[in-house]
Amino acid sequence: MVVAVHDVHYAVDGRPIFKGLDIEVRRGRITAIMGPSGTGKTTLLKLITAQIRADRGEVRVFGHDLAQLKLAEIYAVRKRMGMLFQNGALLTDLNVFENVAFPVREHTDLPEPLIRMLVLTKLEAVGLRGAADLMPGELSGGMARRVALARAIVMDPEVLIYDEPFVGLDPISLGVILRLIKQMNEALGITSIVVSHDVKELSMIAHDSYLLSEGRVAAAGSPQELTKSDSEAVRQFMTGSPDGPVRFHYPACDYTTQLLAAEEC
């Protein structure tokens, strides 16, 4: 097991985010983490990468209990991971080549010819070797996401994490990213964690899926198994229905009472 989250509790300012979360990520597979907005998907990634610590429970990565690791050991664990951030997070003052080369220069003492070969190899893998001299401002949204993916894999990570990789992409760019996620997982033999609420896209690539709701796992299995769930909340999310137990409105007092009241309710 590459990642094991067991009975994790976590709250922000007294507001519970997780209330006994259990998730396992198996080696060599694509694991999808799904759920409506505000269910803690990105928070889960922060727990897995030791950016935050659980209030209770255990988060294990590569067999290590993250709560027991010292800072240098956490850095060592992170070096075994690659991260594709939600917005790409390219460094705007560096061109495409230098963005991809950045982690290599930061963490290794490789000679320049080897760095050049490594970077060009990764850019070729995402179809952007010809864009090596472009600046981030000259890239389309889909191209920027692919450059960020090249940077995420340049250190040959064991685990590749994608945080909302499909947001804002046109249909062609989305199809390219989907294909790349699947190809990277198969060709490099890595483990992929994909956080998204795009059910249709995830059903095309994921081996295992977890649906988060109310601080716990509401359903787990293959995407196809989730669509056949007996749970009304699970079916609502998987079909995108506006009506069901998952409410659109944040909890509030009676609307009419609040409009007519002299004071806030």
C-alpha positions, 0 to 999 in steps of 0.5 A: 500500500503506497498511501493509507489513511486510517480513521483520520479526523481533522477540523479547521476553526472547530469545523470538522472536515474529516470525521473518521476518514479511511482511504487506501491507495494501491501501488501502480493504480490510478485512484480517484478522489471525488466529491462535491466542493467543500468535502476536503479533497484538496485538504486530503492531499495536504495531509498526504504530503504532510503540509498539515497534520491530522488531529487524530488518526494515522496517515501513512505514505510509503509505510511511514507514519507522517506524524512521526517523521522529522522535517528532513524525513518529510522532505525525503518522502516528498521527493518521491512524489510529483504534484500537478497543481490546480492552476499549474503553478508555473514560475512566470519569470522562467521559460518552459525549459527552465520551469521543467528543469527547476526541480532537477536544479534544486534537488540534484547536482547533475551536469548541464548536458544531462539536465538538458536531455532529461528536460527535453525527454519529459517535454517530448512525453507531453508533446511540447518539446518545441515549446521549450523557449516559450514563456508561461504567458505565451501558453494556452491553458492546456499547454500550461497544464502539460508543462506543469505535468512535465515538471511533475514527472521530471524527477521520476516520482513513484507517486503522481498527484493531480489536483483538479487536472481538468478544470478550465480545459477545452475538450481537446486539451482535456482529452490530451490530459486524460490520455497522458495520465493513463499513459504516464501511469502505465509507461512509468509504472507509477501510482496516480492520485487524481482529485476531481469532481469530473465523474465522466472523465475519471470513469475513463481512467480510474481503477479505484474511486472514493467519494467523500461526503460529510467527512467520511468515505460515502462510497468506494470501488470502481467508477462503474460500481459507484454508479450502481450504488444504492445510496441516494447521495452517491447516485446524485453526485454520480449523475449530477442531479440538482435534487437530492440529499446533497444541498445547494444552499449552505445551512441558514435560518428561514429565508423569509424570517431573515428578510423581514426581521429587524435583526439578523437571525 
